[in-house]
Amino acid sequence: MIALAGTIISSTLIFVIFRLFEKYKVDTFQAIVFNYFTAFICGFLLYSNEFSSKIWIQLDWIPYTFLVSLLFISLFFLMGQSSQKNGVAITSVAVKMSLAVSMVGMILIYNEALTLLKITGILLALAGVLLVSISKNTSSNSNSSWKMLLVLFIGSGILDLTLNYTQQHVLNELTPALFSSFGFGIAGIIGSFVIIYQMVFKSVQIKLKNIIAGIILGIPNYFSIFLLLKTYEFIDLTNSSILAIVNVSVVVFSAIFGFVIFRELFTTQKAIGLIASILAILSLYFAFLLLNLNMKTVLIFCLLVLPALLNAQQNLSLAVLKYNGGGDYYANPTALPNLIKYCNKSLGTKINEEPPYVEVGSKDLFLYPFIHMTGHGNVVFSKFEAENLRMYLEAGGFLHIDDNYGMDQFIRVELKKIFPNQELIELPSSHPIFNQKFKLPGLPKIHEHDGKRAQAFGLFSNGRLVCLYTYETDLSDGWEDQSVHNDPNDKRQEALQMGANIISYAFNN
């Protein structure tokens, strides 16, 4: 998600910087050339270790690099001219609505089905560009502006399509840093020849402010491409879906900068055009989303999202995990009900005070945002159960495991079935889970067993804590009725406060 946010911010900054060129009388073409050398240096300095080992791995990427370089420098020059002439908002819409061109290209190249949503998206994109770009003044100058926007519209679509194809079919063994850096470097060399020609035959001089402007522009320009390729690599969506999200975000933010900061004229026509543009990108996004839905996505929606929507007016329910292996999953029967009562009182939640038992492999698992698991003995997850639990956690669920003493050696093995590439990570006392409603110095020690300190371990999915394993503490014993273990009131309060923090953290993260 960091890469996605980074490419949106970087792409938006490009339009804003171009708009400032006009104010400071910057030579756009010179700035663009120095911007490309800056972008190349950024890639080289940040990822120089990759250059030495991977530069000659494969050579079939070179033609794509030259093509991308030519598109870079020509479209960038037009973007700069258009941002100054037509405004930031209009230019960003023309560039980002090029998703329609990419869409047509993918339909032709990959033989994708032409759905109603796709057709709607393409038509809305064209309408959006026309509405925000055509003014009531029909001078020859405005006509040329319209042609400039049309070239940007088509050219940017071809660039996006080229980057998509290259990322999918060419960059298997290359890093995004290598490809993007060389693309910028070649674009800079091409532009240098043009500047040399201007200096020799047109007496054009290079000014310091143009160099500085190019350096300022080059940094966000490099990261807009590099982070986009990284987003393709790490986010589990189709490339076109990612591109749609980036484009709609850049359109909105560029419009805000243009209308608010630069005081660009905001007419009803342009407002309608922006709305049409956003609807276009959303239509294209959902077209690809529906086209690429797999059974896992459908299952998660049906089992987790849909029941949540249907039961939105009902009280929220938590559940206790029922597992195989012979362990006493039913231990501490009053623990979770007591914790729920405590949370309803101290946190203001409205949780059903009678939590059910749910089996690991059941589809009902997806009905509960929080699952509690405890016991003293053996735990066994089948392959199907481990996969079901993994899907539940990745879909937004939360699992709290509390070792009542004797579960540790078994649960660690079974957790490896769920996330085979992960190890349990101990959470430090500074972790937010200890500082929700109640500020605690760490995991409290409720019962003594082997003289070991209480420890909280976590498993993560996409940076989110999805499984909390509490060890050598007996939290759930502390949640039970006071008569069960005769725990002092202060210990029970510590256990309940920690439990409330766990519930609060799970609901808000």
C-alpha positions in Angstrom: 0.0 0.0 0.0 2.9 2.3 0.6 4.0 1.8 -3.0 0.5 2.6 -4.3 0.3 5.8 -2.2 3.8 6.8 -3.3 3.0 6.6 -7.0 -0.2 8.6 -6.6 1.6 11.4 -4.7 4.5 11.4 -7.1 2.3 11.5 -10.2 0.2 14.4 -8.7 3.4 16.3 -7.9 4.5 16.1 -11.5 1.5 18.1 -12.7 1.9 20.7 -9.9 5.6 21.2 -10.7 4.8 21.7 -14.4 2.2 24.3 -13.4 4.9 26.2 -11.4 7.2 26.2 -14.5 5.0 28.9 -16.0 5.2 31.1 -12.9 9.0 31.0 -12.8 9.5 31.1 -16.6 11.3 27.8 -16.8 12.2 26.3 -20.1 10.0 23.2 -20.1 12.1 21.1 -22.5 15.4 21.8 -20.8 13.9 21.0 -17.4 12.5 17.8 -18.8 15.9 16.7 -20.1 17.7 17.4 -16.7 14.7 15.7 -15.0 15.5 12.5 -16.8 19.2 12.6 -15.8 18.1 13.2 -12.2 15.7 10.2 -12.4 18.5 8.0 -13.8 20.8 9.1 -10.9 18.1 8.4 -8.4 17.8 4.9 -9.6 21.5 4.3 -9.8 22.2 5.7 -6.3 19.3 3.9 -4.6 19.7 0.6 -6.3 23.4 0.5 -7.5 23.8 -3.1 -6.2 21.3 -4.3 -8.7 23.0 -2.8 -11.6 26.3 -4.7 -11.3 24.7 -8.1 -11.1 21.7 -7.8 -13.4 22.6 -5.4 -16.1 23.5 -8.1 -18.7 21.1 -10.8 -17.6 18.8 -10.5 -20.6 18.8 -8.1 -23.6 15.2 -8.4 -24.9 14.2 -5.5 -22.7 16.3 -3.0 -24.6 13.8 -2.3 -27.4 11.0 -1.6 -24.9 13.4 0.7 -23.0 13.9 2.8 -26.2 10.2 2.9 -26.9 9.3 3.9 -23.4 12.1 6.6 -23.5 10.7 8.2 -26.7 7.2 8.2 -25.2 8.6 9.6 -21.9 10.3 12.6 -23.4 7.6 13.5 -26.0 4.6 13.1 -23.7 6.4 14.8 -20.8 7.0 17.8 -23.0 3.4 17.9 -24.0 2.3 17.5 -20.4 4.4 20.5 -19.4 3.0 22.7 -22.2 -0.6 21.6 -21.5 -0.3 22.1 -17.7 0.7 25.7 -18.4 -1.7 26.3 -21.3 -4.8 24.3 -20.2 -4.3 24.0 -16.5 -3.4 21.2 -14.1 -6.8 19.6 -13.7 -7.6 19.4 -17.4 -4.2 18.0 -18.3 -4.3 15.4 -15.5 -7.7 14.3 -16.7 -6.5 14.0 -20.3 -3.5 11.9 -19.2 -5.3 9.7 -16.7 -8.4 9.1 -18.9 -6.0 7.3 -21.2 -6.9 4.2 -19.3 -9.6 3.9 -22.0 -6.9 3.6 -24.6 -5.1 1.0 -22.5 -8.4 -0.8 -22.2 -8.9 -1.0 -25.9 -5.3 -2.2 -26.4 -5.7 -5.0 -23.9 -9.0 -6.1 -25.5 -7.2 -6.4 -28.9 -3.9 -7.9 -27.6 -5.2 -10.3 -25.0 -8.6 -11.0 -26.6 -10.5 -9.8 -23.5 -14.3 -9.8 -23.5 -16.0 -6.5 -24.3 -18.5 -6.1 -21.5 -21.1 -3.3 -21.0 -19.0 -1.9 -18.1 -16.0 -1.6 -20.3 -17.9 0.2 -23.1 -19.5 2.5 -20.5 -16.1 3.3 -19.0 -14.6 4.1 -22.4 -17.5 6.4 -23.4 -17.4 8.2 -20.0 -13.7 8.7 -20.3 -14.0 10.3 -23.7 -16.9 12.5 -22.4 -14.9 13.5 -19.4 -11.9 14.6 -21.5 -14.1 16.6 -23.8 -16.1 18.3 -21.1 -13.1 19.5 -19.1 -11.0 20.5 -22.1 -13.4 22.3 -24.5 -14.3 25.8 -23.5 -16.9 28.2 -25.0 -14.1 30.1 -26.8 -13.6 28.5 -30.2 -10.5 30.2 -31.3 -7.7 28.5 -33.3 -5.7 28.5 -30.1 -8.3 26.5 -28.2 -8.5 24.1 -31.2 -4.8 23.5 -30.9 -5.2 22.9 -27.1 -7.9 20.3 -27.9 -5.5 18.5 -30.3 -2.7 18.7 -27.6 -5.0 17.0 -25.1 -6.1 14.4 -27.6 -2.4 13.5 -28.3 -1.8 13.2 -24.6 -4.9 11.1 -24.2 -3.8 8.6 -26.8 -0.1 8.7 -26.2 -0.4 8.2 -22.4 -2.6 5.2 -23.1 0.1 3.7 -25.3 2.7 4.3 -22.6 0.6 2.6 -19.9 -0.1 -0.3 -22.2 3.7 -0.6 -23.0 4.6 -0.5 -19.3 1.9 -3.1 -18.5 3.1 -5.5 -21.3 6.8 -5.0 -20.3 6.1 -5.7 -16.7 4.2 -8.9 -17.5 6.3 -10.4 -20.2 9.8 -8.8 -20.1 10.8 -7.9 -16.5 10.7 -11.4 -15.1 14.4 -11.3 -14.1 14.9 -7.6 -14.0 14.1 -5.2 -11.2 11.8 -2.2 -11.7 14.7 0.0 -10.6 16.9 -1.2 -13.5 14.3 -0.8 -16.2 13.0 2.6 -15.1 16.5 4.0 -14.6 17.7 3.0 -18.0 14.5 4.3 -19.6 15.0 7.7 -18.0 18.7 7.7 -18.9 18.0 7.0 -22.6 15.3 9.7 -22.6 17.8 12.2 -21.2 20.4 11.3 -23.9 17.8 11.8 -26.6 16.8 15.1 -25.2 20.5 16.2 -24.9 20.9 15.9 -28.6 17.9 18.2 -29.1 19.4 20.8 -26.7 22.8 20.6 -28.4 21.0 21.3 -31.7 19.2 24.3 -30.2 22.4 25.6 -28.8 24.4 25.3 -32.1 21.7 26.4 -34.6 19.3 28.6 -32.5 21.7 30.1 -30.0 19.7 28.7 -27.1 21.4 28.9 -23.7 21.1 26.6 -20.7 20.0 28.4 -17.6 20.7 27.4 -14.0 17.0 27.7 -13.0 16.1 25.1 -15.8 18.6 22.7 -14.3 17.3 23.2 -10.8 13.7 22.8 -12.0 14.7 19.5 -13.7 16.2 18.2 -10.5 13.1 19.0 -8.6 10.9 17.4 -11.2 13.1 14.3 -11.7 12.7 12.9 -8.1 8.9 12.5 -8.2 9.1 11.4 -11.8 11.4 8.5 -11.0 9.3 7.3 -8.1 6.1 7.6 -10.1 7.3 4.9 -12.5 9.4 2.8 -10.0 6.6 2.7 -7.4 4.0 1.9 -10.0 6.0 -1.2 -11.1 6.5 -2.1 -7.5 2.7 -1.8 -7.0 2.1 -4.2 -9.9 4.5 -6.6 -8.2 3.2 -6.6 -4.6 -0.5 -5.8 -4.7 -2.8 -8.7 -5.6 -4.9 -7.0 -8.2 -4.8 -7.0 -12.0 -2.5 -4.4 -13.5 -5.4 -2.5 -15.0 -7.2 -2.4 -11.7 -4.1 -0.9 -10.0 -3.8 1.6 -12.9 -7.4 2.6 -12.5 -7.0 3.3 -8.8 -3.9 5.4 -9.5 -5.5 7.3 -12.2 -8.7 8.3 -10.4 -6.7 9.3 -7.4 -4.3 11.5 -9.5 -7.3 13.1 -11.3 -9.0 14.0 -8.0 -5.8 15.4 -6.3 -4.7 17.3 -9.4 -8.1 18.9 -9.6 -7.9 19.9 -6.0 -4.5 21.5 -6.6 -5.7 23.2 -9.7 -8.9 24.6 -8.4 -7.8 25.4 -4.8 -4.1 26.3 -5.0 -3.8 27.7 -8.5 -7.3 29.2 -8.6 -8.1 27.5 -12.0 -11.6 28.4 -13.2 -14.1 25.8 -11.9 -17.2 25.8 -14.2 -20.2 23.5 -14.1 -19.1 21.9 -17.4 -15.7 21.1 -15.9 -17.3 19.7 -12.7 -19.5 17.4 -14.8 -16.4 16.4 -16.8 -14.5 15.5 -13.6 -17.5 13.5 -12.3 -17.7 11.7 -15.6 -14.0 11.0 -15.5 -14.2 9.5 -12.0 -17.2 7.4 -13.0 -15.2 6.2 -16.1 -12.3 5.0 -14.1 -14.6 3.3 -11.6 -16.5 1.6 -14.4 -13.2 0.3 -15.9 -12.0 -0.8 -12.5 -15.1 -2.8 -11.7 -15.1 -4.2 -15.3 -11.6 -5.7 -14.7 -12.5 -6.6 -11.1 -15.6 -8.6 -12.2 -13.7 -10.2 -15.1 -10.9 -11.4 -12.9 -12.8 -12.6 -9.8 -11.7 -16.0 -8.7 -13.5 -18.4 -6.5 -11.5 -17.3 -3.5 -12.7 -13.7 -3.9 -16.3 -14.8 -4.4 -16.1 -17.1 -1.3 -14.7 -14.3 0.9 -17.4 -12.0 -0.2 -20.2 -14.5 0.3 -19.0 -15.7 3.6 -17.6 -12.6 5.2 -18.8 -9.4 3.5 -22.3 -10.4 2.6 -23.4 -11.8 6.0 -21.9 -8.7 7.6 -24.1 -6.5 5.4 -27.2 -8.6 5.9 -26.7 -8.6 9.7 -25.6 -5.0 10.1 -28.5 -4.1 12.3 -28.0 -7.1 14.6 -25.6 -7.3 17.6 -22.1 -8.3 16.7 -21.0 -11.8 17.7 -17.6 -13.3 18.6 -16.9 -17.0 18.7 -14.7 -19.7 20.3 -12.8 -21.9 18.0 -13.6 -25.7 18.0 -10.6 -27.8 16.8 -9.6 -31.4 16.5 -6.7 -33.3 18.1 -8.1 -34.0 21.6 -7.3 -30.7 23.2 -10.0 -29.1 25.4 -11.2 -26.3 23.2 -14.1 -26.0 25.6 -11.9 -24.9 28.5 -12.8 -21.7 30.4 -16.5 -21.6 29.3 -17.2 -18.4 31.2 -14.1 -16.6 29.9 -15.2 -15.0 26.6 -18.8 -14.2 27.9 -17.3 -12.3 30.8 -14.9 -10.5 28.6 -17.7 -9.5 26.2 -19.7 -8.1 29.1 -16.7 -6.2 30.3 -16.1 -4.7 26.8 -19.8 -3.8 26.4 -19.5 -1.8 29.6 -16.0 -0.3 29.3 -15.8 0.1 25.5 -19.4 0.8 24.7 -19.6 -2.2 22.3 -22.8 -4.1 21.6 -21.5 -7.7 21.3 -23.7 -10.7 21.8 -23.0 -12.0 25.3 -23.4 -15.7 24.3 -20.6 -16.5 21.9 -21.0 -19.8 20.0 -18.4 -22.4 19.1 -17.3 -22.5 15.5 -15.3 -25.3 13.8 -12.0 -24.4 12.0 -13.2 -25.8 8.7 -16.7 -24.3 8.8 -17.9 -21.5 6.5 -19.5 -20.0 9.6 -16.0 -18.9 10.6 -16.4 -15.9 8.3 -19.4 -14.7 10.2 -17.3 -13.6 13.2 -14.7 -10.8 13.1 -13.0 -12.2 16.2 -12.2 -15.8 17.1 -10.9 -16.9 20.5 -9.0 -20.2 20.9 -7.7 -21.8 24.1 -7.0 -25.2 25.7 -4.3 -27.3 27.4 -3.5 -30.1 25.0 -3.1 -31.2 21.4 -4.2 -29.2 18.4 -4.5 -30.6 14.8 -5.5 -28.7 11.7 -6.2 -30.5 8.5 -5.0 -29.1 5.2 -8.5 -27.8 4.4 -8.9 -26.3 7.9 -5.6 -24.5 7.7 -6.5 -23.1 4.3 -9.9 -22.0 5.6 -8.4 -20.3 8.6 -5.8 -18.6 6.4 -8.5 -17.3 4.1 -10.5 -16.0 7.1 -7.5 -14.1 8.5 -6.5 -12.6 5.1 -10.1 -11.6 4.6 -10.0 -9.4 7.7 -10.6 -11.8 10.6 -8.7 -11.9 13.8 -7.6 -14.9 15.9 -6.6 -14.8 19.6 -4.9 -17.9 20.9 -4.4 -18.2 24.7 -2.3 -21.1 25.9 -3.8 -22.4 29.1 -0.7 -24.4 29.7 0.3 -27.3 27.6 -0.8 -26.1 24.1 2.4 -24.4 23.1 4.3 -27.3 21.5 1.2 -28.2 19.4 -0.1 -24.9 18.3 3.3 -23.7 17.0 3.4 -26.6 14.5 -0.2 -26.0 13.4 0.3 -22.3 12.8 3.1 -23.2 10.3 0.4 -24.9 8.2 -1.5 -21.6 8.0 1.5 -19.3 7.3 4.4 -21.7 6.3 6.8 -18.8 5.5 6.2 -17.0 8.8 7.6 -17.2 12.3 5.9 -16.0 15.4 7.2 -12.5 16.3 7.2 -11.3 19.9 5.3 -8.0 20.2 7.2 -5.4 22.2 5.6 -3.5 25.1 5.3 -0.5 22.9 3.0 -2.2 20.5 -0.4 -0.4 20.1 -2.3 -3.5 21.3 -1.1 -2.7 24.8 -2.2 0.9 24.6 -5.8 0.9 23.5 -8.5 1.8 26.0 -6.2 0.8 28.9 -2.5 1.8 29.0 -0.6 -1.3 30.0 3.2 -1.9 30.5 2.9 -5.1 28.5 1.2 -8.5 28.7 0.1 -9.1 32.3 1.0 -12.3 34.1 -2.1 -13.9 35.5 -1.0 -17.4 36.6 2.4 -18.8 37.3 3.5 -22.1 35.7 7.1 -22.5 34.9 8.6 -19.3 36.1 8.7 -17.9 32.6 7.7 -14.3 31.7 4.4 -13.6 29.9 4.9 -13.2 26.1 2.7 -12.0 23.3 3.5 -13.3 19.8 2.0 -12.2 16.4 1.5 -13.4 12.9 0.9 -10.8 10.1 -0.8 -10.6 6.7 0.0 -7.6 4.5 1.4 -5.8 7.5 -1.7 -6.3 9.6 -1.6 -8.3 12.9 -4.1 -11.1 12.2 -3.2 -13.7 15.0 -2.2 -12.9 18.6 -0.8 -15.8 20.6 -0.5 -15.1 24.3 1.9 -17.5 26.2 2.7 -18.0 29.9 0.0 -15.7 31.0 -3.4 -17.5 31.3 -5.4 -14.4 30.2 -8.6 -16.4 29.7 -8.3 -17.9 33.2 -8.4 -14.3 34.5 -11.6 -13.7 32.5 -13.4 -16.6 34.1 -15.9 -16.2 37.0 -14.0 -15.3 40.2 -15.1 -18.5 41.9 -13.4 -20.8 39.3 -9.7 -19.9 40.1 -10.1 -17.5 43.1 -7.9 -15.0 41.4 -7.4 -11.7 43.2 -9.5 -8.9 41.9 -6.5 -6.9 40.7 -5.3 -9.9 38.5 -8.8 -10.3 37.1 -8.9 -6.6 36.2 -5.5 -6.8 34.5 -6.7 -9.8 32.4 -10.0 -8.1 31.5 -8.3 -4.8 30.6 -5.8 -6.7 28.3 -8.7 -8.6 26.8 -10.6 -5.3 26.1 -7.4 -3.9 24.5 -7.2 -7.0 22.2 -10.9 -6.6 21.2 -10.4 -2.9 20.6 -7.3 -3.4 18.5 -8.9 -6.2 16.4 -11.9 -4.0 15.6 -9.9 -1.0 14.6 -7.0 -2.5 12.6 
